[in-house]
């Protein structure tokens, strides 16, 4: 599951950068850029926190 979270996190970083480039090129509206970037930020926080935080180990043995 961690490799999937890693790929998802990296793809969301890409989704954070591409809309701003499209906006600067005049290909996207500001509202659509904001919506995509908010969605990508939420996806990144969820997937990166699962990917980067270590798992709790079972102390029972």
N, C-alpha and C positions, 0 to 999 in steps of 0.2 A: 504493500500500500504506500510505502514511503516513496518509491520511484514515481508513482503516479502523482503524489503530492508535489514532488520536486518539479516534474514536467509542467504541472498546472501552475505552480508559482512562477516559473520562468516564462510561460506563455502569457500570464497576466501582466508581467513586467513589460512584455512586448506590446500588449494591449494598452498599457499606460502611455507608451511613447508614440505609437502610430497615430492616434486621433489628433494629437497636437500637430504633427507634421501635415496631416490632411487639412487641418484647419488653417495652418499658415499658407498652404498652397491654394486655399480657397475652395477645396473640394467638400468640406463638411461644415455644417452649421455649429454654432457655439453650443446650442442646447443638446445636440446629439453627442458632441464631444464631452460635455459634462456628464451626461448619462453613462456613456461608455467608460469614462475614467472612474466614476464612482463605483460602477459594477466591478471593474478590474481591481480597484483598491480593496473592495470587500473580499473578492476571490483570493487576492494575494494574501491578505491578513489570515484568512482561514487556512489556506494551503501551506503557507510558509510557516505558520506557527505549528502546524502538525508535522511538517518536515524538519524543522530546526530544533524543536524542543525534544530533549531526550525522553525516552519512555521511562515510566516508573518501574523499577525492578521489584519483583516479588520478594519480600523479606522473609517469607515463611520458609524458604529453603528451596 
